[in-house]
């Protein structure tokens, strides 16, 4: 009886340890697995009121996050935020997965190129 209980307990902790390794492994390797270059047209931008260094960038098809993140090796969100202007088209490097029904936004890591868009009014 005690052997069965010990087996179940060790199996439970083994599964928990494996899940923790998978989650932290994904966080560590996410920049390498999901980095992508996107062309976006900014419609609007907003600050995250609760946190310093976290901003939302609204585009036609998706909402992006511009936030400092240790795992993405990004510490320049405050410098990138003023660069985004509504009506401009940007080529940006993003990291993360976009899942439509889960509030998980891709993080903009770097601006590669920008140009005004004639279809949107300028600021």
C-alpha positions in Angstrom: 0.0 0.0 0.0 2.7 2.5 0.9 4.7 1.5 -2.2 1.7 2.4 -4.4 1.3 5.7 -2.7 5.0 6.5 -3.1 4.8 5.6 -6.8 1.9 7.8 -7.4 3.5 10.7 -5.5 6.8 10.4 -7.4 4.9 10.1 -10.7 3.0 13.3 -9.9 6.1 15.3 -9.0 7.9 13.9 -12.1 5.1 15.2 -14.4 5.2 18.6 -12.6 9.0 18.8 -13.1 8.7 17.9 -16.8 5.9 20.5 -17.3 8.1 23.2 -15.7 11.0 22.3 -17.9 8.9 22.5 -21.0 7.4 25.9 -20.1 10.7 27.5 -19.1 12.4 25.9 -22.1 9.8 27.4 -24.4 10.2 30.8 -22.8 14.0 30.6 -23.2 13.8 29.4 -26.9 10.8 31.5 -28.0 12.9 34.2 -29.6 14.7 31.6 -31.7 11.6 29.6 -32.6 9.0 32.4 -33.4 11.0 35.4 -34.6 9.5 36.8 -37.8 9.6 40.0 -39.9 6.2 41.6 -40.4 4.9 44.6 -42.4 2.4 46.5 -40.3 0.4 49.7 -40.7 -0.2 51.4 -37.4 -3.7 52.6 -36.7 -3.4 53.6 -33.1 -1.1 53.2 -30.1 -1.7 53.2 -26.4 0.2 52.9 -23.1 -0.5 50.1 -20.7 -1.7 52.1 -17.7 -0.6 49.6 -15.1 2.9 49.0 -16.1 5.9 51.1 -17.2 7.5 50.1 -20.4 4.5 48.3 -21.9 2.6 49.6 -24.9 0.0 48.4 -27.3 0.4 49.0 -31.1 -2.9 48.6 -33.0 -2.8 47.5 -36.7 -5.4 46.4 -39.2 -5.2 42.7 -38.4 -3.6 42.4 -35.0 -2.6 44.1 -31.8 1.1 44.0 -31.0 2.8 44.5 -27.7 5.8 46.7 -27.3 7.2 45.7 -23.9 10.5 45.1 -22.2 11.0 41.4 -21.8 14.0 39.5 -20.3 13.4 36.4 -22.4 13.2 38.4 -25.7 16.4 40.3 -24.7 14.4 43.5 -25.2 15.0 46.6 -23.0 14.1 49.5 -25.4 10.3 49.7 -25.3 10.3 53.3 -24.1 12.6 54.3 -27.0 10.6 52.5 -29.7 7.1 53.8 -28.6 7.6 57.4 -29.9 8.8 56.0 -33.2 5.4 54.5 -34.0 3.0 57.0 -35.6 -0.5 56.3 -36.8 -0.7 56.1 -40.6 2.8 54.8 -41.1 3.8 51.4 -42.4 6.6 49.7 -40.6 8.7 46.6 -41.2 9.2 45.2 -37.8 10.8 42.1 -36.2 8.3 40.4 -33.9 8.6 37.5 -31.4 5.8 35.2 -30.1 2.7 33.4 -31.2 -0.6 35.1 -32.0 -3.6 33.0 -31.0 -6.8 34.8 -31.8 -8.9 33.8 -28.8 -6.2 34.0 -26.2 -5.0 37.5 -25.1 -1.3 36.8 -26.0 0.2 39.4 -28.1 3.4 39.2 -30.2 6.1 41.5 -29.0 7.8 44.0 -31.4 11.5 43.7 -30.8 12.9 46.0 -33.5 11.8 48.5 -36.2 13.6 47.7 -39.5 12.0 50.2 -41.8 9.2 52.8 -41.9 7.3 54.8 -44.5 4.1 57.0 -44.5 1.0 55.3 -45.8 -1.1 57.4 -48.2 -4.4 55.6 -47.1 -4.4 56.7 -43.5 -4.4 60.3 -42.2 -1.2 61.5 -40.7 -0.8 62.7 -37.1 
